[in-house]
């Protein structure tokens, strides 16, 4: 490259000064490089010589990309509104062209807030298609609802016509009856009254909602739906908990989605306890027990005097023991569900449970005190059932035989309950087949003749 640079400068110098000879031109062009070399040589002579440190470099190591400093400038309100108008125009044009994009009337504020965070056009197209499917489902449900309403009007007209023509008394539903109709609003008031009574006398259970910063948008939506199901399961139970949502961030994505599921949750008359404070500020610290799957101590029995805490986090991506770290930082007691003691997990199934499954397990444990009854809420797809799927048992035995290990004592079922006993003593680790003993007098004399029955 240096040679090409010298030739280029030579040609340029000759064209600008045609009288100068080629040798002088080359000398004048090479002078800057020679002067730079002489300056480096003089500097090396004047400065003290430093010891040369030989660095050992791995030739097979991959070069790691250095992180560039973030040069992100905060977006102003005017720029955000301008970008929002451009995106609205994009949606309107795509909808008019007949693409899988919903109409502008379907979009709400939280939809546009999510669209503004998407990094590329392909991500926006996928999100538009997702919203378009939701819009189509809503339109289909609306059409079916109108169709049912028309059929109901025709049926009511026929019934009124029959009543006008008939002079006798008709007994049954929607006619003369001794039973009163119970409306859905009456059931709602009754269940809310039961929750109000549970706030006064029932044991307390805490849902820790402080993990919003460790979840992405999809995990936050899953967590919000599971929190809604927790409230519904507890509300429908005969003996509900006094449920408390602690460490809530009302401006977080999880609480915003939960508010869409339960619009009246912040009303003062609604029986739902939502706190922005930590549970250590609301309850005595010696009564708190944090339920985390990362600790080593099992929860043996349910204590109604203790207040159990469940971390409201969906960790599909982040599997760090955040609940364990928080419990240690706060100095709280920890426990985990004895899943390995009572359940035989299937191959390839994870031991993670949803929040509403945890609430259902704790409700049954409080009512019955029996882990076998409480753990029935664990999905059956996660548990290996050898009674209904004998092929799993055969595959496990085959694998154990390859390893020269007898596991019959581990899978031996009792006659009364059919449960696996893991503390039985094995009879023997290795066993030989009959007729395989070595005999010297018959060795290398040919195959052994067997008597065949005619």
Protein Blocks (a to p, Z undefined) as FASTA:
>chain_A
ZZmmmmmmmmmmmmmmmmbcfklmmmmmmmmmmmmmmmmmmmmmmpccdddddddddfkb
ccdddddddfbdcddfklmmmmmmmmmmmmmmmmmnopacddfklpcfklmmmmmmpmbf
klmmmmmmmmmmmmmmmmmmmmmmmmmmmmmmmmmmmmmmmmmmpmbdcedehiacfbdc
ddfklmmmmmmmmmmmmmmmmccddddfklmmmpcfklmmmmmmmmmmmmmmmmmpmbdc
ddddehiafkbmklmmmmmmmmmlmpmklccdddfbdfklmpcfklpccddfkbmbdcfb
dcfkbccdddddddfkbmcffklmmmmmnopacddddfklmpccdehiafbdcfklmmmm
mmmmmmnopaklmmmmpcfklpccfklmmmlmmmmmmmmmmnopafklmmpccfklopac
fkbccfbfbdcdehiaccfklgonbpadddddZZ
